[in-house]
Amino acid sequence: MRRKIIAGNWKMNKTTSETVTLINQLKPLVATEEADVVFCVPTISLTTAVEAAKGSNIQIGAENMHFEENGAYTGEIAPGMLDDIGVRYVIIGHSERREYFAESDVTVNKKVLKAFEHGITPIVCCGESLTQREQGVTIDFIRQQIKIAFLNVTPDQAKAAVIAYEPIWAIGTGKVATSAQAQEVCKAIRECIAEIYDTDTAAAIRIQYGGSVTADSAAELFAQPDIDGGLVGGASLKPDFGKIVNYK
Ligand code: PGA
């Protein structure tokens, strides 16, 4: 049985002092033995967040990182810097990074490989636009994203990875995918992993759904056979996140 993983993506929200307040507020609400709980917070608050989450079941993740060890990349954050402060997850290739910061499937792949080198679990994002869905190319597009993201990733690494399927039209729009739509794509992603690796790897990898998940939609989405939790934006900044984590 795959363990559920429910992650909050705070995006560019909350100052460092607000981060401490929100973590303290959410700590009792997200306490559970049944799922992994990750808060992905802005880089500037990572050290404070790791400290604030100590002694709880909350693990802290980053929202991005560079694929080089170090060097002349003004403003960027190296994987070793995350590792050093106890960050165990990193979101890679979120559609907002692809759209606003020109991240490509190739840079996503470099970052995924680098995260594994540092023992950081990547949450690898994929997802189609509304036009792609309407043109009927959703599965083709996502298979391409996955195949490039996992280039040269070993089976053992892939088993430990997390994929977040986030249809772009559902992110921050309040238009959540139906559980059938989300399941269809998550199943196709698992089949793609089976094709690249084998059925054991496909059975082990965890696939989240993301895009306007709320306390009302979480239970039905997370009950789908190929959906192993969620990547939650807006609703992760509210006490509602506790209800999403305890969705059953
Ligand atoms: P949302 O964001 O839940 O606010 O739609 C999800 C995400 O972008 O990860």
Boltz pocket constraint, residues with backbone or C-beta under 6 A from the ligand:
constraints:
  - pocket:
      binder: B
      contacts: [[A, 9], [A, 166], [A, 170], [A, 171], [A, 172], [A, 173], [A, 174], [A, 210], [A, 211], [A, 212], [A, 213], [A, 231], [A, 232], [A, 233], [A, 234], [A, 235]]
      max_distance: 6.0
